[in-house]
């Protein structure tokens, strides 16, 4: 599963009304740290496809949603469950830390040791 592009218009249907948890990455084209974490988010989207949806919203193109949720710095990642923000983290972090954050919020991913195993 690849990351989903979300807009102000689609946020309610894509995130708030989603059937499972959604990790929303608030980012911008000019943001270096945002670009640093993008590959990790793509990998997480592939590995946890059935457990969490990874969505990205460009804050320059969509300004209503970031202001509604008080996004002050980017990258900001928020985890939404059942239409509510369940957890938030600000700043770039390695994939292992993102997985740890998701795990603390109740999204269980593959065991760390499974990274060496092939996915067939």
N, C-alpha and C positions, 0 to 999 in steps of 0.2 A: 504494500500500500504506500502510495507516495503522499507527500505533504499536500494539504488542501489550501488553496488560496481563498481567503475570506475577505469580504468587504463590509463596510458599514451596513449595506443593504442585506447581505446574506448572513450576518452575524447571528441574528436570532434563530434562523432555521438551521444553519450549519453548526452552531455551537450551543446555544441555549436550549434548543429542542433536540439535540443529538441524543441517540439512544444510550451511548456510553460516554466515558470520560473524554474530554477534549483538552489537549495541551495547546494553548494559543501562544504563538511567538509574535510579540510586537516588535517590528524591525523597520529599518529604512535602508535605502540603497547606499547612502553615504556612511553608514555605521560599520566600521571595521570589525568590532567584536561580534556584531550580528552575523557578518559573513564568516567569522571564525567558527561559530556554533552551527551554522547551516548544515555542514556535512554530518555532524553528530545527530541533528534532528532528523535528517533524511534516513540515517541508519536506524534510529529509534523507531521511526515510522514503519520501516520494513520489518524490524524484529518484533515489534509489539502491535502489529497491524490489527489483530483481533481484540486487543485489550484497550488501546487508546488511539484516538485520532489526533494527528499532529496538524495543526492549522497555523497559517502565517497570515498576519495582517500588516500591510505597509502603512505606517502611521502618517506618511506624507500624503498618500492618496486617500486615506480614510481617517479623518480626524475626530469624528463623533465618538467612536467606540473607545479609543485610548483616553479621551477626556472623561468619558462616563466612568471608566474604571481607575482613574487617577494615575495613569502611566506618566511618570516624570522623567525616567531615564530608560534607555534601551541598550541592550536587549532586555526586555521584561518578558518573562514566561508566566502564564497563569494556567492553572488547571481548573477546568470547569466540570462539575458533576451535577446532573439533574437541574441544569439551568442556573446554578450558583457557582461563584468562584470559591473553590475549595482550598487553593494554595497558590502562593505567588513567590517568585524569586526574581531578583534583578541582577543583571551582569552576566558576562560570559563565564562559562564553566565547562570543564571537560565532560565528555559523554558519560563517564562513570558517575560524576556528581549529579548530572541530570537524571540518570537512572535511579540514583540514591534518593533524590528529591521526590521523584515519582513514586518510588517504593514507600517512602514515609507518608505519602498522600494516599496510599492504598492501591496504587497501580503496580502490580507485581510483574516484573519482566523476566527474561531468561536469566538463569544463574550466570554469574560472572565467568565461571569456568566454561560455559557453553560457547563463548566467543571463538574458541579454538575449533569447535566442532563445525563441520560443514553443514549447510542447510539443504544439501542434496541437490 
